[in-house]
């Protein structure tokens, strides 16, 4: 990963943007479900970030909201990339190396056995 690459603290799921769009249009999930033909449970899961925006959902949103399907697909792709980069960053942060003086190694070995620490 390049140093210039910016990784967000949180990834924004496109479902949040669907929710915002509904709020702005004073539209309910039920109304959007009826206009798009998307099952209410699928729409609800998507809005709450439990499902990705599939191509079929993106096309249905385009027809109902006038927002191009490509935008929804791009938002989903960006969310997936951000989520992966955040996970990678967090894993890198969990790997910490420390140097312990030889006089303390016995104590550290005992603690590592007790807490499951990896010692190199």
Rosetta silent file (secondary structure, phi, psi, omega in degrees, C-alpha in Angstrom):
SEQUENCE: XXXXXXXXXXXXXXXXXXXXXXXXXXXXXXXXXXXXXXXXXXXXXXXXXXXXXXXXXXXXXXXXXXXXXXXXXXXXXXXXXXXXXXXXXXXXXXXXXXXXXXXXXXXXXXXXXXXXXXXX
SCORE:     score description
SCORE:     0.000 S_00000001
   1 L     0.000  133.586 -179.043    0.000    0.000    0.000 S_00000001
   2 L   -77.594  148.911  178.533    1.368    3.401   -0.954 S_00000001
   3 L   -64.509  -29.789 -177.366    1.802    6.085    1.698 S_00000001
   4 L   -75.169  -17.655 -178.822   -0.169    8.564   -0.443 S_00000001
   5 L   -69.766  126.632 -179.408   -3.218    6.307   -0.479 S_00000001
   6 L   -95.448  130.292  179.026   -5.844    7.617    1.909 S_00000001
   7 L  -112.515  123.788 -179.731   -7.849    5.093    3.843 S_00000001
   8 L   -68.444  157.843  176.928  -11.097    6.284    5.427 S_00000001
   9 L   -69.780  -40.316  177.824  -11.792    5.545    9.082 S_00000001
  10 L  -130.174  146.245  175.142  -15.172    4.073    8.120 S_00000001
  11 L   -90.725  141.736  179.838  -16.503    2.793    4.806 S_00000001
  12 L  -100.747  114.982  178.765  -19.844    4.220    3.650 S_00000001
  13 L   -73.969  140.774  179.959  -22.254    1.582    2.406 S_00000001
  14 H   -60.008  -21.095  177.143  -24.406    2.705   -0.554 S_00000001
  15 H   -59.501  -32.849  177.345  -27.461    1.760    1.498 S_00000001
  16 H   -63.444  -36.247  179.971  -26.861    4.885    3.582 S_00000001
  17 H   -74.055  -31.882  174.020  -27.150    6.946    0.410 S_00000001
  18 H   -64.312  -45.244  179.229  -30.374    5.173   -0.556 S_00000001
  19 H   -59.311  -44.299  178.142  -31.741    6.039    2.892 S_00000001
  20 H   -61.168  -41.854 -179.206  -30.672    9.692    2.440 S_00000001
  21 H   -64.273  -41.519  177.672  -32.291    9.800   -0.998 S_00000001
  22 H   -62.602  -41.846  179.736  -35.552    8.418    0.404 S_00000001
  23 H   -61.249  -45.937 -179.317  -35.514   11.014    3.175 S_00000001
  24 H   -63.199  -35.101 -178.072  -34.959   13.850    0.681 S_00000001
  25 H   -88.737   -1.100 -176.480  -37.790   12.602   -1.535 S_00000001
  26 L    52.949   49.623 -175.742  -40.059   11.995    1.475 S_00000001
  27 L  -119.195  144.440  178.277  -40.447    8.440    0.242 S_00000001
  28 L   -93.143  163.410  175.446  -40.819    5.257    2.305 S_00000001
  29 H   -62.041  -37.382  179.483  -38.988    2.002    1.800 S_00000001
  30 H   -61.589  -43.002  178.889  -42.338    0.417    0.997 S_00000001
  31 H   -63.493  -43.080  178.915  -42.959    2.950   -1.785 S_00000001
  32 H   -64.916  -38.861  178.264  -39.496    2.365   -3.229 S_00000001
  33 H   -60.744  -43.583  179.515  -40.031   -1.378   -3.020 S_00000001
  34 H   -66.205  -40.087 -178.882  -43.290   -1.060   -4.948 S_00000001
  35 H   -71.443  -32.150 -175.398  -41.739    1.219   -7.607 S_00000001
  36 H   -95.557  -24.270 -173.826  -38.653   -0.939   -8.105 S_00000001
  37 L    81.451    7.214  176.800  -40.070   -4.412   -7.621 S_00000001
  38 L   -78.593  132.011  178.793  -37.302   -5.102   -5.104 S_00000001
  39 L   -56.786  139.706 -179.633  -38.548   -7.310   -2.282 S_00000001
  40 H   -54.496  -39.213 -178.916  -38.992   -5.274    0.914 S_00000001
  41 H   -66.375  -38.765  178.473  -36.633   -7.564    2.869 S_00000001
  42 H   -67.873  -43.645  179.370  -33.875   -7.192    0.253 S_00000001
  43 H   -62.760  -44.290  179.752  -34.333   -3.434    0.131 S_00000001
  44 H   -61.696  -47.221  179.020  -34.279   -3.181    3.938 S_00000001
  45 H   -61.783  -37.688  179.364  -31.129   -5.321    4.193 S_00000001
  46 H   -67.371  -45.973 -179.666  -29.449   -3.229    1.493 S_00000001
  47 H   -61.914  -34.239 -179.606  -30.346    0.060    3.168 S_00000001
  48 L   -90.596   10.181  174.770  -28.991   -1.249    6.484 S_00000001
  49 L    75.735   15.905 -179.671  -25.725   -2.412    4.897 S_00000001
  50 L   -91.074  -14.521  177.757  -26.426   -6.120    5.279 S_00000001
  51 L  -133.602  148.739  174.489  -26.507   -6.736    1.503 S_00000001
  52 L   -77.094  162.340  172.368  -24.504   -5.255   -1.339 S_00000001
  53 L   -81.186  107.193  179.802  -26.135   -3.236   -4.100 S_00000001
  54 L   -77.853  170.785  178.010  -26.346   -5.855   -6.842 S_00000001
  55 H   -62.247  -42.167  179.283  -26.535   -5.024  -10.524 S_00000001
  56 H   -62.490  -41.307  177.984  -30.258   -5.837  -10.555 S_00000001
  57 H   -65.727  -42.208  179.469  -30.890   -3.545   -7.595 S_00000001
  58 H   -59.983  -42.352  179.221  -28.801   -0.792   -9.215 S_00000001
  59 H   -65.845  -41.360  178.614  -30.843   -1.023  -12.421 S_00000001
  60 H   -65.442  -39.429  177.579  -34.106   -0.931  -10.462 S_00000001
  61 H   -64.616  -38.084  178.406  -32.906    2.101   -8.477 S_00000001
  62 H   -59.796  -45.538 -178.829  -31.982    3.841  -11.717 S_00000001
  63 H   -65.927  -38.510 -175.851  -35.503    3.390  -13.073 S_00000001
  64 H   -83.218  -36.613 -173.403  -37.202    4.511   -9.867 S_00000001
  65 H  -107.761  -13.454 -178.980  -34.887    7.312   -8.731 S_00000001
  66 L    77.077   13.480  177.139  -33.262    8.460  -11.966 S_00000001
  67 L   -99.854  121.112 -174.457  -29.769    7.884  -10.530 S_00000001
  68 L   -52.331  139.564  179.197  -27.662    5.911  -13.028 S_00000001
  69 H   -55.927  -35.480 -178.896  -27.015    2.270  -12.160 S_00000001
  70 H   -59.549  -35.016  178.192  -23.306    2.863  -12.767 S_00000001
  71 H   -64.617  -44.179 -179.915  -23.223    5.259   -9.812 S_00000001
  72 H   -64.652  -39.638  178.328  -24.703    2.621   -7.492 S_00000001
  73 H   -66.532  -41.413  178.427  -22.233    0.012   -8.751 S_00000001
  74 H   -64.202  -40.235  177.706  -19.329    2.452   -8.298 S_00000001
  75 H   -62.738  -41.302  179.287  -20.481    3.259   -4.757 S_00000001
  76 H   -65.339  -43.061  179.458  -20.648   -0.458   -3.929 S_00000001
  77 H   -62.744  -42.538  178.480  -17.189   -1.060   -5.414 S_00000001
  78 H   -63.721  -39.907  177.560  -15.738    1.852   -3.442 S_00000001
  79 H   -61.117  -45.202 -179.749  -17.346    0.519   -0.265 S_00000001
  80 H   -62.661  -43.914  178.503  -15.839   -2.924   -0.884 S_00000001
  81 H   -64.031  -46.340  179.632  -12.373   -1.448   -1.530 S_00000001
  82 H   -61.130  -42.635  179.545  -12.545    0.827    1.514 S_00000001
  83 H   -61.470  -43.539  179.492  -13.687   -2.063    3.714 S_00000001
  84 H   -65.137  -42.349  179.626  -10.820   -4.251    2.517 S_00000001
  85 H   -67.613  -37.220  177.314   -8.249   -1.480    3.025 S_00000001
  86 H   -64.559  -43.937  178.521   -9.581   -0.689    6.504 S_00000001
  87 H   -61.385  -45.081  179.537   -9.354   -4.371    7.431 S_00000001
  88 H   -61.299  -43.543  179.808   -5.812   -4.583    6.073 S_00000001
  89 H   -62.843  -42.845 -179.309   -4.804   -1.462    7.986 S_00000001
  90 H   -66.276  -37.498  177.124   -6.303   -2.803   11.211 S_00000001
  91 H   -65.380  -41.047  178.194   -4.508   -6.130   10.824 S_00000001
  92 H   -63.365  -36.882  179.831   -1.227   -4.277   10.261 S_00000001
  93 H   -70.226  -27.503 -179.802   -1.842   -2.230   13.404 S_00000001
  94 H   -74.246  -21.159 -179.860   -2.435   -5.396   15.438 S_00000001
  95 L   -89.032  105.447 -177.386    1.021   -6.715   14.580 S_00000001
  96 L  -120.308  133.792  177.157    3.334   -4.998   17.008 S_00000001
  97 L  -109.659  132.335  174.190    6.993   -5.800   17.540 S_00000001
  98 L  -130.317  153.456  177.535    8.747   -4.987   20.772 S_00000001
  99 L  -106.168  128.634 -177.344   12.262   -5.721   21.957 S_00000001
 100 L  -114.067  131.658  177.048   12.589   -7.184   25.411 S_00000001
 101 L   -58.829  146.127 -176.743   15.825   -7.206   27.391 S_00000001
 102 H   -58.141  -28.603 -179.889   17.168  -10.724   27.913 S_00000001
 103 H   -66.626  -21.786 -178.084   16.747  -10.335   31.684 S_00000001
 104 H  -100.844    0.577 -173.548   12.950  -10.127   31.235 S_00000001
 105 H   -62.526  -36.040 -179.185   12.538  -12.998   28.756 S_00000001
 106 H   -63.277  -45.867  178.407   11.461  -15.574   31.353 S_00000001
 107 H   -61.908  -43.660 -179.330    8.618  -13.367   32.554 S_00000001
 108 H   -63.453  -41.112  178.938    7.594  -12.600   28.970 S_00000001
 109 H   -61.879  -41.394  178.294    7.560  -16.317   28.065 S_00000001
 110 H   -64.280  -44.649  178.570    5.292  -17.041   31.023 S_00000001
 111 H   -64.937  -38.599 -179.534    2.974  -14.187   30.088 S_00000001
 112 H   -65.050  -38.246  176.133    2.953  -15.220   26.432 S_00000001
 113 H   -63.725  -43.059 -177.086    1.892  -18.744   27.379 S_00000001
 114 H   -68.037  -41.252 -174.471   -0.864  -17.372   29.610 S_00000001
 115 H  -103.066   -2.337  177.775   -2.192  -14.812   27.107 S_00000001
 116 L    75.666   27.562  178.161   -1.332  -16.553   23.819 S_00000001
 117 L   -73.347  146.650  176.006    1.124  -13.923   22.596 S_00000001
 118 L   -92.404  129.564  179.047    3.331  -14.814   19.636 S_00000001
 119 L  -118.324  128.683  179.152    7.044  -14.395   20.314 S_00000001
 120 L  -103.140    0.000    0.000    9.560  -14.279   17.525 S_00000001
